[in-house]
């Protein structure tokens, strides 16, 4: 009862769904019941993923894989599902929602693109990529929009309700902004299967990755212009639109870099809880995407930048198991997202029949203008950038770049976002976008592989760089940076070296848990990888190990051997029927004296010196001995130089020895057959005769400092069993 004495009405709230459909007094307890509505959404998603995975497994073992891209097969599966949905009674509104695409399906694909981005080729070609992504997209959007507006003004689009169909200039620019960009999802799906060379792939993929930010900015700008009205636009609106173009792109990069450094710093403290390490990669990168989307910035640029920034640091902090789990999970989520996107493209094509308006002239002219302006843009931009590139873009690469401009799900989703109240021709745009996507995916996607083979375009060979290649690459980078510094021109090589210096001096100390240990571990990992490769080669060649022992006993030095008899081996203690390779391994171990930093440098130097020569069963015997002589001579020179620095007595080679050597007197005492300490591991040995300790020929008797060099020479046999004379080695 209220204050006035009247009765107050009591509003009874409606019970929630879980409080309904209870059993009544006359009902009996059922043994089981079917409640599809409760699990319809997750069950449908799970069934779609399961069926699409089964389809991909079947496609991977079918002969169609050689001729048709996997994305085309998934779209065909979506078309079949769409036909089934149309034939089913009831509501058939099954479509790819824009929010689901941009918030849930696109982030995993962009995360994989940024995380596995080849950093050095991307940075080296960044200026060319920006040229194609920014200038090229603006050129295509402007030319396509103006051309379609001219077709509309000419009255070639036909009539509707006895009135000519007219499309305004802003509407044409809105459509050209979403249809002019190359789709990264489609490029990844097609170009990864044809294995083009790395430069061509990084140019097309980098363009598709960065021009999405340009496309989204242009789309939002022209959509806002349509909301304001063409007659109500002022100069400030145009200035603000072009200013937002830079703010949106750079803002997304800044947000992504901040979250990338946050992920790297967080991974520094996960060494005690290894289980949660992969979580930070996914959560923080997804938060960067959502943060940029919330601030109306480029979410694609944000998550790609976040992945590229955090990768080198989290890989140093993560354990090997966590790193493997993270990489596999990223690829799995990206693959699932691609599958759902392409299937939904096929389904939405048929189920959204109410949103279609067919206009033959508009569709045909759109296809023609897309091909013409894409080819023209690639041509004049390639000619321009070739004036500043050392490695020029060839004519074949230009053709593949223009022909590989495939449109995909991003253009489809943006066209579905068009509102009829703002863009009157939204149904014509939606239908045309589907036709362009299907045409580029099927016609260009299927025919690009035969064209690449026909033109003999250089393809990428998936090989890991060797240690020599890595060293040469770093030396080359330092040399180019030094040349730029001498010329007084700070180019990309000089900027790269400054970034590496800043990264090593500050960022790695802040973001990596144990920086010094990681540096030392890299050298050990290289040595271990070489050792495992040598073992694998030996097993592949011989089928089994032939372990041998090495019981070397160092002898005291005498004057007659110039202090080198400390390498004199002991008598062979292993049965002579066991084949072995006998190689000198001088004791060049440097005693760890001085500061901790110098000790670490010496330890690394010892590892590299001992790894200078590693016999490989795949090399011919003559090549092996040539490398062995050079390596051993360098090591012995290091030993003698160290003795000179420490003040030890190192007598010169006696004059009579040199006299006898030069006059052909070979009546020196022959040493008995000995086992020589092995330089390589015991299992990496070749079937050779036991070694004999003898003197080198006259052309290797003296080095640059005048010291005699006496080493062990293996008495080897050629592959056919016949002996041969050793060729002289004129340089070390």
Residue, then its C-alpha position, 0 to 999 in steps of 0.5 A: x500500500x502506498x502513502x496515499x492509501x491506495x494499493x500499489x501494483x506489483x510487477x512480477x518479472x518474467x522468469x529466465x529461460x532456465x526457470x521455464x519448462x519445468x516438470x509439472x505434477x502430472x509429468x514423469x521423469x524422462x530418461x533423456x531429452x533433446x535440447x538443440x536450442x541450447x547448443x545450436x550455436x556452438x554445435x553448428x560452429x563445431x560441425x562446420x569446422x569439422x566438415x571443413x577439416x575433413x574436406x581439406x584432408x580429402x583435398x590434400x590427397x586428391x589430384x585436384x591439388x595440382x590444378x585448383x587452389x584450396x580456397x576455390x574448393x572451400x568456396x565450392x563447398x560453401x556454394x553446395x551448403x548454400x544450396x542445401x540451406x535454400x532447399x530446406x524449409x524455414x528461414x535461410x538467413x545464413x550469412x557472414x556477419x561483418x562483426x564476426x568477420x572483423x572481430x573473430x575471423x580476421x585477427x588470427x590470419x593477421x596474427x599469423x601474417x605478422x608473426x611469420x613475416x620474413x623481417x629482413x626482406x620486408x624491411x629491405x623492400x619496405x619503400x617499394x611495398x609502401x609505394x604499391x600499398x599507398x600510392x597504388x591503392x589511391x591510384x586504383x581507387x581514383x581511376x576506378x571511381x572516376x571511370x565508373x562515374x563516367x559510365x553512369x553519367x553516359x547513361x550506359x547502366x540502363x533504366x529502372x522504372x523508366x528512369x535512367x540509373x544514376x550513381x553519384x560520384x561519392x557512391x562510385x568512390x565508396x565502391x572503388x575504395x573497397x574493390x581496389x585493394x588486394x586481399x591478404x587472405x586470398x593472396x596467402x591462400x594462392x601465392x603460398x601454393x605456387x612458391x614464387x621467389x621471396x621478393x615477388x611474394x613479399x611485394x604482393x603480400x606486403x602490398x595486400x597487408x598494408x593496403x587494407x589499412x588504406x582501404x578501410x580509411x578510404x571506405x570510412x572517409x567516403x562513407x562519412x562523406x555520404x552521410x554528410x551529403x555531397x552538397x553539404x561538404x566543406x573544405x575542412x571535411x576534405x582536409x580532415x579526411x586526408x589527415x585521418x588517413x595518416x592518423x589511422x595508419x600511424x596510430x595503428x602502428x604505434x598501438x601495435x608496437x606498444x602492445x608488442x613491447x608489453x608482450x615481450x616484457x611480460x614473457x621475461x617473467x614466465x620462466x617459472x610458469x611455462x604453461x601460460x607462456x603461449x597465452x600472452x602471445x594470443x591475448x596481448x596481440x588480440x587486445x592490440x587489435x581490439x584497442x585499435x578497433x575501439x579507437x577507430x584506428x587501423x586494427x590490421x596494422x596494429x596486430x601485424x605490428x604487435x606480432x612483428x615487434x614481440x616475436x624476436x623477444x618472446x622466442x628468446x624467453x620462451x622454452x622450446x616446448x612453449x615456442x612450438x606450441x605457440x607457432x602451431x596454435x597460430x597456424x591452426x587458428x589461422x587455418x580454421x579462420x581461412x576455412x570458415x571465411x571461404x565457406x561463408x563466402x559461398x554460403x552468403x552468395x546464395x542465401x543473401x538473394x534478397x540483397x542482390x541487384x544484377x546490372x550487367x553493364x556495371x559488372x562488366x565495366x568494373x571487371x575491365x577497369x580493375x584489370x586495366x588500372x591494376x596493370x597500368x599502376x603496377x607498370x608505372x610504379x615498377x618503372x619508378x621504383x626500379x630507378x632506386x632499387x639494386x635488384x630490379x623488378x623484372x617484366x615477368x614479376x610486373x605481370x605476376x603482380x598485376x595478375x595476382x591482384x586477387x580480391x577476397x573477404x575484406x571487400x565482401x564484408x565491407x560491401x555488406x556493411x553498406x546501408x541503403x539509407x546512405x548508399x542507394x546503389x548498395x545492392x548493385x555494389x554487393x552483387x558486383x563485389x561477389x562477382x569480382x571476388x569469385x572471378x579473381x579467386x577462380x579465374x586468376x587463382x586457378x590460372x596463375x600457377x600455369x602462367x608462373x610455370x609457363x613464364x619460368x618465373x623464379x621460385x623460392x627454394x626453402x633452404x636454411x642458411x648455412x653459417x657461412x651465408x649468415x656470416x657473409x650476410x652480416x658482413x655485407x650489411x656492415x660493409x654497406x652501412x660503412x659505405x653509406x657512412x663514408x659517403x655521408x648518406x644515411x640509408x636503410x643499411x645505416x639505419x638498420x645498424x643503428x637500430x641493431x646497436x640500440x636493440x643490443x644495448x638497451x632493448x635486449x637487456x630490458x626485454x630478454x631474461x638472460x641476454x648473455x646466456x642466449x648469445x653463448x647458447x646460439x653458438x652451441x646450437x650451431x655446433x650441435x646442429x652441424x654435429x647432428x647433420x654430420x651424424x645423419x650424413x654418416x648414417x645415410x652413407x654407411x648405415x651404422x656407426x664405427x666408434x673408435x677410441x682416441x688415447x692420445x698422450x702428449x709428449x714433451x716438446x723438443x728443439x728438433x720439432x720446434x715445440x710441436x711434439x706436444x701433438x705427438x699421438x700415442x700408439x694406436x690402441x684400437x684394432x687395426x681392422x676398424x676403419x678410421x680417419x685420423x686428423x690432427x686436432x691441435x690443442x689451441x685451448x686458451x686459458x681463461x684469464x682476465x675479465x669475465x667478458x674476455x673469458x667469454x670471448x675466448x670460449x666462443x673463439x675456442x669453439x669456432x676454432x675447433x669447428x673450422x674443419x669438419x670432415x663430411x662424407x659427401x665431400x671428395x677425399x682431395x677436397x677434404x685433405x685440402x681443407x684439413x691442411x689449411x685448417x690445421x696450418x691456421x690453428x698451428x700458427x695461432x698456437x705459435x703466435x700465442x707462444x711468442x706472446x707469452x715469451x716461450x722459446x720457439x726455436x727456428x727450423x734448423x738450417x740443415x733441415x731446410x737444406x736437406x729439404x730443398x736438395x731432395x735429401x729424404x733420409x730422415x727417420x720415419x716415424x712409426x704408425x700412430x693414432x692421431x687425435x681426431x678433430x671430428x667426433x668418433x662417429x663421424x669417421x671415414x674408412x681410411x688407412x691409419x695415419x702416418x706422421x711425416x713432414x710436409x713438402x717444401x712448399x709448406x715447410x715455412x709460414x710467413x713468420x719463418x717457423x717450420x710447420x710439421x703436421x700429420x698427413x693421412x695416407x688416404x685412398x680414393x673412392x675406387x680404392x686406388x691411391x693418389x698423390x696429394x695436391x699442393x695446398x698453396x694457401x691457408 
